[in-house]
Amino acid sequence: MAEHVFPFPKSTIPAGGEFGNKTAPRTIAHRGVDFAVAGGTPIKAATSGVVTVSKWNTVLGNVVVVQDPKGVYWGYCHLRDAGIAVGKPVVAGVTVIGKVGNTGTASRGAHLHFTCSAEPEGYSHGKVVDPIAGLEKRIAAEKPKAAPAVPAAPVTPAEAPEAAVEAPVAPKKPAVKKAPAIAPKAE
């Protein structure tokens, strides 16, 4: 099973919802990615890991943060509720983190604000990284790689099975035609 998946298709990221976007009304670069999805839509975990934060934040509303096995924190913000318990293990693509909401003073309609940070409180302050780029890199690393083609070694007659080895053939002697015997004439 995959350890990382997208919470929603990338096609649901609206113009202006991209990481680092500075389009008005923003005064600072966007610290996450917004997925424009209908309110109440269940949000499945994008990463396997453990819930480290499940609380209310005035700006971001209901927030859930999952720490993956590599120590990276993935934040889900503006949720309808933050009912999943801290310490609960989650499975990527299986466990429902919450439902899309419109909570907090920074929300302008139902959507998921998704963040990625090396810090537990990175969803609201501190250094963040592009969660889409992070997921793409991790998903690519999880794909099974094809085994490299091994060139076939030439088979020597000593290694070949007996049926495959031909015995040397003696050259054929040309057939000599014998003249028909002439029978003596009867007198």
N, C-alpha and C positions, 0 to 999 in steps of 0.2 A: 504494500500500500504506500502511496505517496506521502511524504512528510510535509509537502508544501503544495498548495493549490491557490488559485485566485478566488477571493470571496465572491466575486461576481465577474462576468465577462468584462474585459477591458473596453469593449464598445459602449459600456454604460458610464464611462468617465466623460462628463460633459466638458465642453470648451470652458476653460477657466478653472476646472477642477483638478488640473494636473499638479504634480509636485513642483514646488518652486515658482508657481505662477504669481505674478505681481499685479494682475489686472484689478482695477478698482472694483469694489471698495477696499481692497486689501492695502494695508500700509506696510506690511512685511510679507516676505515670500511665503507662499502656502506651505505649511509644514507637513502635509500629508497628501492623500489622493481622495477625491470625492467620487463615490459611485452613486449616480442618480437612479435610485431604485424605489419602487412604491413603498410607502410607509407600511409597516407590519410584515414585510418580507423577512423570513428567517435568514439569519446570517450564519453560515457554516464557517468553522474555524479554517483559516488559511494555512495554519501551521499546527503541527502536533506540538504539545508541550503542556504547561501548567498555568492556570490562571493565577496571576500575581496581584492584579488590581481589579476590583469590581465596586465602583463607587460613583457618587454624584460629583460633578465639577461644574461650577457656575457657568463657565464659558463653553465647555464641550458637552455639557449635559451628562447623561449616563455613559460611563466609560468602563470598558473591560480591556485588560491587557493580558496577553499570553506570552510567557517566556518559552522560547523553543529550546531544544536540547543543546544548541550552540551558544545559548546565553543572550540571544537577541530578543528584544521586546516588541511585540506587534500590538498596536492599539486600535480599538474599535470605539468610535465616538459618536455622539448624538443618538444613542440607542433609545428605543422606546422604554426599556427598563434594563437594569444591570442586575439581573437576578441570579446569575451564575456565581457560585461560591469561590472565594479565593482558595487555592490549593487543589481545585478540581483538575484532573488531567483531561485534556481534550485531544481529539484525533482530527487531523486535517481532512476537510471535506465531509466529515461525519457529524461531529459535535456542533450543536447549535449554540452560538455564543450569546445571541439575543435577537432582537428584531429591529429592522430599520426604523428610525424615529426622527424627531425634529426637536430634540431637547437641547438646552443650553442657549446662552445669549448669542453665540456665533453662528447658530443654525438659521438658514433661510429656506426652509422647506425640507421635507423628508429626504434623507440621504445617509450614506455611511461615509464618515471621514475616517480613513485608514492610515495609520502611521507606522514607522519603523525606527527603532533607536537601540543603541547599546546601553541606554540608561533606563531604569525602571519607570521614571517619571517623564521620559522623553515624549510621551504623547502630548504633554502640555508645556514643557520647557526643556532647554538643553539642546544638544545636537541630535538632529534627525537625518535620515537618509531616505532616498526615494524607495518606497516600499514596492513599487512595480519592478524596478530594476533589481531589487533584492530578491523578489520572488522568482523573476525570470532566471536569474543566475542559479538559484537553488534548484528550481525545477529542471533546468538543463543538466545540472550535475547528477540528478536522480535518475535520468533516463539511462536505461541499460545501453552500454556501448557494445557495438558489434565486435566480435573477436577478430583480431587481425588475420588476414588470409595467410596461411602457411603454405609456401610453395612446396609442391610435391618433389621429393627427392628422386633422382633418377634410380631406376631399379637395375641392378647389375645382374647378370645371369646367375651369379652365385646366390643372390637373394630371391630370385624369382621362383615360383613354384615349378615343380618338374614339368607339368603339362605345358607351361608357357615357354620352356626352353626347347628349342628345336635341335635335333641331332644334325650334325653336318651331313649333307647329302653328297654322295659320290657322284661325280659327273657321269651322265649316261653315255654309254658307248653307242655310236650310231649302229642301227640295226643293219646287218649285212643280209642282203637278199641272196638266197641260194637259188641257183638256176634249177629249174625243174629237171628232175632226172628223165633222161630220154630212155624210153624202153626200147630194147632191140626189136626190129621188125621180124615178124613171124613170116617164114617163107613157106 
